[in-house]
Amino acid sequence: MYTLLFLSGGVGSRMHNSVPKQYMLLAGKPVIMHILERVDQIDEIEDVVVVCAKEYEASISLMVKQYGIRKKVTYAPAGVTRQESVRNGLAMVQNEDVIVHEAARPFVKVDDFKRLIAVEERNATFGASIPFTVLKGHEYVEGLLDRSELVNVQLPQKFETCLLKEVHERAAAEGREFTEDAGMICLYHPEVPIKVCEGMDYDIKLTTRIDMLAGEQIYEDIFSGRR
């Protein structure tokens, strides 16, 4: 059985909205609820730990009741960084395996979660090929990157809970910052295989207003009328 560690602590500064993006409406429904409704249908996921700012716990609890979510939902405090938020959430996870997902990625189907769960390896991530040329540098070009060797990391990801807890504690002790978890495990435990599952072109992350506009079209084309 799995626990879903559901990251919902972002402030959405790049969205330029008074409400964080995960609580904005997408196709008439709060963004966060799109995933919670789908996860509620997956028997292998036993419970959900929502990592969020304390002031949003009551609102999420109300939405959970309004939308008839049956799974047990508990809360962990959001951290200053994503990494800290994951570590806080892991402290609440009791199952031996955990699925990490972000509320800002509402376009994952029930079948996508099941495909990840069905992978034989206990540690796996979705990843998509990078279709564009990537250069290294900021103000000036500093080098080339071979896109055939790169993968665009997508979520959800699944991990052994004890393994993910251990590498997060090590990273915190060393003051190292990571923006996702598969790379952290790869660095500290290169001997552990992490399967890359073929990603989905619709699995975008909502970051800017343009993403919200694109998201409405994605929902209409792919998800309308179904969970």
C-alpha positions, -999 to +999 in steps of 0.1 A: +000+000+000+010+036-007+006+070+009+003+099-014+025+128-003+007+157-019+026+189-021+003+219-019+024+245-002+034+267-031+026+304-030+023+308-068+042+341-070+046+337-108+009+334-112+004+370-099-028+361-081-039+367-045-048+330-042-021+303-046-026+285-080-035+251-064-067+267-050-077+286-082-104+272-103-097+249-133-127+239-153-148+251-125-131+231-098-102+239-074-070+227-090-061+206-059-093+186-061-087+172-096-059+149-083-076+142-050-108+130-068-087+107-090-066+093-062-097+085-043-104+059-069-071+040-065-072+012-041-034+009-038-032+044-023-044+040+013-042+076+025-031+111+017-007+135+034-013+171+022+016+194+028+002+229+029+003+262+047-015+260+081-041+286+070-053+264+042-060+233+062-095+242+070-103+251+034-089+218+021-108+199+047-140+216+037-133+207+000-125+171+009-160+169+025-178+187-003-163+165-030-169+133-010-133+122-007-133+089+012-096+084+018-080+095+051-064+129+047-039+143+071-018+175+070+018+184+074+032+220+074+047+234+043+084+243+044+103+273+031+115+251+002+100+222-017+126+200-002+117+210+034+080+204+025+087+169+014+107+162+045+079+175+067+054+153+048+075+122+051+074+125+089+037+117+086+040+088+063+035+053+078+034+031+047+065+015+034+060+031+000+051+066-009+040+084-040+051+121-043+029+144-064+023+182-066-010+200-066+003+222-094+002+191-117-035+184-120-034+166-154-025+130-143-050+103-150-060+074-128-044+051-153-011+071-151-010+065-113-018+028-118+010+025-145+035+040-120+023+016-092+025-014-116+062-008-123+083-036-108+109-013-093+099+003-060+116+036-070+103+051-102+096+085-119+078+097-149+100+115-174+096+129-209+121+133-237+132+169-242+122+180-277+142+212-279+179+221-279+194+230-244+224+252-238+244+258-206+248+294-195+228+325-186+242+358-199+265+340-223+266+305-237+289+284-216+285+250-232+263+224-248+241+197-233+232+166-252+194+164-250+195+126-258+211+122-223+185+144-206+150+138-193+123+162-183+113+151-148+075+147-143+054+137-114+042+115-098+072+096-085+072+066-062+098+056-036+106+034-007+096+056+023+126+047+044+150+054+016+135+087+008+135+097+045+172+088+048+184+108+018+163+138+029+179+137+064+214+135+048+207+164+024+194+185+053+224+177+075+247+187+046+228+218+037+223+206+001+192+218-019+174+197-044+143+205-065+131+169-069+136+135-052+148+110-078+180+129-083+186+131-046+184+093-043+206+089-074+233+111-058+233+094-024+225+058-035+237+054-071+234+016-067+196+019-063+178+016-097+152+043-104+130+034-133+121+062-158+085+056-170+075+073-203+059+106-194+028+123-208+027+154-229-003+167-210+014+164-176+023+201-174+030+221-142+008+252-136+033+280-130+022+311-150-011+325-162-004+311-196-002+276-181-037+282-166-050+291-201-033+261-216-047+240-187-082+248-196-077+235-231-059+204-219-088+196-196-113+202-223-095+180-248-084+151-225-102+151-192-137+166-199-164+144-187-141+119-170-119+118-139 
